[in-house]
């Protein structure tokens, strides 16, 4: 289940970079967290990075479920794959709903 948390963090980084056009560090919005152990302690207590409102709901739901504070509340790998396949199908079948995300700024080279 810790792998699901890690996948959620990678997904967060991907969607934030896609929406904003630039890389952001997870937990970077919390300026009081200077060291990794501080982030770890806050994460254990349920603190998570903010997800931009431009991120489609279905992706938000997957991320939030994968980083659920209670490990048993997280997706299994089979559930995650199924959810991602559903999102991919929705994207293919309803591109107009996803167009706003496609019109966001291009990703800057880093």
Secondary structure, 3 states (H helix, E strand, C coil): CHHHHHHHHHHHHHHHHHHHCCCCCCCCCCCCCCCHHHHHHHHHCCCCCCCCCCCCHHHHHHHHHHCCCCHHHCCCHHHHHHHHHHHHHHHHHCHHHHHHHHCCCCCCCC
